[in-house]
Amino acid sequence: MRIVADGTKDYAIITFDDDGIITNWNAGAERIFGYAEAEVIGQSADILSTEEDRANNVAQREFTEARLHGRANEERWHTRKDGTRFFASGVLSRVDEPGLSGFAKIARDLGESLDAGTAGRGAPVQTVREASERDAQRRRDEFLAVVSHELKHPLNLISASAELIARAPETRESLNISRATDTIRRTVIGQAQIIDDLLDISRVRTGKLSVVRTAVDMREIVQRVSSPVQDDAKHRGLALNVSMTDTPIIIYADLTRIEQIVWNLISNALKFTSRGSVNVSLRVNEHAEAVLGVSDTGSGIEPALLPHIFDMFQQSRDPTTRRAGLGIGLALVRDLVNLHGGAVRAESEGVGKGATFTVTLPTHGSLAHVNAHIGGALQSLQGLQILMVDDDAATVETFKLLPESEGAVVRTATSGEEALTMLDGQVPDVVLSDIGMPGMSGVEFVGKLRQEPSMKSVICIALSGFGEEDDVSQAQKAGFDAHMKKPVLLASARTHRVGRADARSICADVRKQ
């Protein structure tokens, strides 16, 4: 890890002990702050702060926040060795692992150096913050991907070496060596899983995760994931109960990613349960959605942590409930569920009272039900020109069949760039566009579309896996006439007959069905 940190030039990676004293300093920190490692090791974190922040104990407040909540996000002015100031974005995380206790900070310079006389906290700070937020998030995700890749190589070497030692005749003759080898192998497997999770999170958030959707039975996934851990649960004195329907529950999803969701939830429940049981249930609700529930009688979740439980690196600070790990498994669950158009929530009555995690995912049955329901309400669509844009080719190819059966002419594109090229002066009646596409997002696509005078009257409907009021509002501000939560509701095609004002009310009515 030290080798990787030293090779990172764009980010300052700094570690501190429990008292906020600098213990490690990478090459990126030297480049950004101007101090050589020997000049700062043993110094207080205040050496990096402005005079105002030192007077107000800003750094100490950040350490307190990280100590209580696991991390502290910061965007503030810092001071270089030469006295110049610069605006930086960073994350201070609590580190509390066996043999390692303290804090780790990752920071990046976001702006040019400012003269001390102009380094106020008003409009310049806000301008820099707004201009840098998206870029900083992208670079953090890319940083996670790079670090994860670099860590995989030494782990592979350690794993191979441990395997060779395990097969040596001397190992079979020594119980101590055999146990040590098994410990190494188990540790490598655990660390590899953490790195895989980090890689997947970075891929999801940078739009680089490969998703291959097929029709899969959720029951088979739950059974396949839960069976191997039954013995482990029994060995620990825990009951792992699985309850499912007798009929298939078919979802259109990436098999590997759904397995990750189920595995992370079950393993998380087992990790935080020392006695009692973990109960896994799978059913179909009244909306024809697959509902996976994982509940336990474990340590529970304190109320202050519950709203942030799906954020990265979030863990309980209560020593009675904290477990080893980085706190990324649930963040990955949320990202993968969202990627499949589903939803996940956590519930707990408090510390010591267990927790329940519930995932809902659209099923093949729910899509057919919605299309059949909406199809009966459609007027004749003969000649209607529809453009459907979604990065999932299977989605657009499936959902274009219904309007085509009603006489509509449907064109499809798998990116905003492709859709703009396809238009080339041809004005559709209705545009249905996914929002969360890699590359050019749906918001950017419609923004460019609306710049063309001939496209200003086209009915544009946003499609996404989210349906909260904020999502609807953001879609309309971007130039969409309405927002639809997936699965696609095709009744919006009627809007070409009634105009833009009525389109909003029709789409709103459909969303309530």
Stockholm file with secondary structure:
# STOCKHOLM 1.0

chainA/1-513         MRIVADGTKDYAIITFDDDGIITNWNAGAERIFGYAEAEVIGQSADILSTEEDRANNVAQREFTEARLHGRANEERWHTRKDGTRFFASGVLSRVDEPGLSGFAKIARDLGESLDAGTAGRGAPVQTVREASERDAQRRRDEFLAVVSHELKHPLNLISASAELIARAPETRESLNISRATDTIRRTVIGQAQIIDDLLDISRVRTGKLSVVRTAVDMREIVQRVSSPVQDDAKHRGLALNVSMTDTPIIIYADLTRIEQIVWNLISNALKFTSRGSVNVSLRVNEHAEAVLGVSDTGSGIEPALLPHIFDMFQQSRDPTTRRAGLGIGLALVRDLVNLHGGAVRAESEGVGKGATFTVTLPTHGSLAHVNAHIGGALQSLQGLQILMVDDDAATVETFKLLPESEGAVVRTATSGEEALTMLDGQVPDVVLSDIGMPGMSGVEFVGKLRQEPSMKSVICIALSGFGEEDDVSQAQKAGFDAHMKKPVLLASARTHRVGRADARSICADVRKQ
#=GR chainA/1-513 SS CHHHHHTCCSSEEEEECTTSBEEEECHHHHHHHCCCHHHHTTCBGGGGBCHHHHHTTHHHHHHHHHHHHSEEEEEEEEECTTSCEEEEEEEEEEEEETTEEEEEEEEEECSCCBCGGGCCSSHHHHHHHHHHHHHHHHHHHHHHHHHHHHHHHHHHHHHHHHHHHHHSHHHHHCHHHHHHHHHHHHHHHHHHHHHHHHHHHHHHHTTCCCCCEEEEEHHHHHHHHHGGGHHHHHHTTEEEEEEECSSCCEEEEEHHHHHHHHHHHHHHHHHTCSSEEEEEEEEECTTSEEEEEEEESSSCCCTTTGGGTTSTTCCCCCTTTCCSSCSCHHHHHHHHHHHTTCEEEEECSSTTSCEEEEEEEEBHHHHHHHHHHHHHHCCCCTTCEEEEECSCHHHHHHHTHHHHHTTCEEEEESSHHHHHHHHTTCCCSEEEEESCCSSSCHHHHHHHHHTSGGGTTSEEEEEESCCCHHHHHHHHHTTCSEEEESSCCGGGGGGGGTCHHHHHHHHHHHHHC
#=GC SS_cons         CHHHHHTCCSSEEEEECTTSBEEEECHHHHHHHCCCHHHHTTCBGGGGBCHHHHHTTHHHHHHHHHHHHSEEEEEEEEECTTSCEEEEEEEEEEEEETTEEEEEEEEEECSCCBCGGGCCSSHHHHHHHHHHHHHHHHHHHHHHHHHHHHHHHHHHHHHHHHHHHHHSHHHHHCHHHHHHHHHHHHHHHHHHHHHHHHHHHHHHHTTCCCCCEEEEEHHHHHHHHHGGGHHHHHHTTEEEEEEECSSCCEEEEEHHHHHHHHHHHHHHHHHTCSSEEEEEEEEECTTSEEEEEEEESSSCCCTTTGGGTTSTTCCCCCTTTCCSSCSCHHHHHHHHHHHTTCEEEEECSSTTSCEEEEEEEEBHHHHHHHHHHHHHHCCCCTTCEEEEECSCHHHHHHHTHHHHHTTCEEEEESSHHHHHHHHTTCCCSEEEEESCCSSSCHHHHHHHHHTSGGGTTSEEEEEESCCCHHHHHHHHHTTCSEEEESSCCGGGGGGGGTCHHHHHHHHHHHHHC
//
